[in-house]
Amino acid sequence: MNYAEEIGKILVNKGWRISTTESCTGGLLSSKLTDISGSSAYITLNLVTYANEAKAKMLNVTLDKEGAVSENCSFQMAKGLYNLTGSEICVSTTGIAGPTGGTVDKPVGLMYSTIYTKDKSKTYKIQVNSKFSRIEIKESFANIVLQNIYDFLISE
């Protein structure tokens, strides 16, 4: 199944718009969504807020002791994007794509992703194989998030 294509169909059917803010996926999620012809009908804004300063400036994220790779940061990113765009669904990604930078508590291959709407939100903790290459990790992250968006939308 092409999740990006199915997401587009659902969004058009609902009359919804989507926006994304990505850190660890570096725009790959946005790229997959915009690979679909006609996606300009439902995509409002896609940001790559890779640096913590960008998260703070663009999305009003306040990092706490948990840092950028956390459920809290992911939620704040998605909520900040919702406040910025008003899109009916906003999605964030933040994590560690490696191959360096991981710790015991936050290993390479860990990502948090939040799907945020005005009525509900859901944050996912995703762990992929830390032995994957950086590109494989990013690809896995983006594909899992697409599936999560699809599942979220069909449950609405």
N, C-alpha and C positions, 0 to 999 in steps of 0.2 A: 504494500500500500504506500502511496505517495502522501505522507502526512501533510506536507505543506500544501499540496493541491486540495486535499480534503478540508483542511483548516480554512482555506480560501472560500470554498463552497459554503461552508457553515457560516462564516462571517458575512458573506454576501446575503445569504438567506435570512440571517438575523438582522441585517442592517447594522452590524457592528464594525468598529475599527480596532486595529491592534497596533501597539507600539512595543518596542523592545529596548532594553538597556543591557548591554553586555560588557562583562569584564573578561573572564577567562576564555570565552568563546570568540572574542575579538571581531565580531561582526559576522561570524559564520552562520549563526541562527538567522540573522537579517538576510544574508545572502540566500539562504535556502528558501525563505519566505518570498523574497523578491524574484526568485527564479521562475515563479509562476506568472505567466502572462495575465495582465489585468490586475495584478496585485496592488496597483496604485489606487484602486477603488476602495481598498480596506486597510491599507497601511498608512498610519499617520506620521510616525517619526520613529526612526531607529538610531540609537546612540551607542557608541562604544565608549564607555566610561571606565577605561582601564586603570587610570591613575586614581588614587584616593582623593586627590584634589578635584578631579572631574566629578567624582561621585558627590562630593560636598557641594561644589559650585552649581552643578546642573540639577541635582536631585535633592539637595538639602540633607544628605546622609550625614549623620553624626556617628563616627566610629567609636565604639566603646572598647573595653578590654578584650572582647571577642575578636575584634579586627574585621578586615574586609571579607574574609572567608568564614562567613557565619550566617546562621538563619536570620539574625537581626539585620545584618547588612542587606541581605537579599530582599527581605521584606521592605526595608526603607527605600531601596532602589526602585522597587516596583511601585510602591505607594507614591514616591516622589515623581516618578514618570507619569502616573495617573494624574497627579496634581498639575503637572506641566502640560499634559496633552489633552486630558479628558477622554482619551480613548476608552472604549468600553472594556477592553482587556489589555493589561500591561504585563509584560514578562521580563524578569531579570535573570541574569546568570552571574555568579561569582564563585571562583574556585581556584584550584591549583592544577595547571596543565603540565607542569614539570618540564624537563626531567629533574630539575632541582627545585628547592624551595619547600619541600614537604617536611613535616615533623611527625612525631608519633601521634599526636592529637589531630593533626591536619595533614594527612599523607597526600602525596601526589595522586591525582585522580579523584580528589574530593571536590564536589561542587554543590552549591545550594542554588536553587532556582525557585522563584516565586511567581505565581500567576495571580494577578490582582484585578478584581472588579469592584464596582461600588457596593455590591452585596456580599461578596465573600472573597477570601484569598486562601491560597494553599501554598505552602512552602515544602519543597522536596529536598531531601538530602540524597545525593547521588554519589555513588562510589564506583569508579571503573578501575580496571586493572592498571596498577601503577607501573607495570612493565611495558605498557603500550608506549609508543613514541608520542611526542607532544601533539603531532598532527592527528594521530589516531585517537588520543584522549579528547581533543577538541571536537573531532567528528562524532565520537560517541556521545559526548555531552550534548551537542546540538541535536542529534537524532533522538536522544532520550527526551529532551525538552519538547521537541515537536510532537512526540507521542503523548507526552503529558498534556500539552495544550489541546490536542485532539480529544483525549479522554475527558478532560475538564469541560470542553465545549459540548460534547455529546451527553454529558451528565446534567447540563443546564436545562 
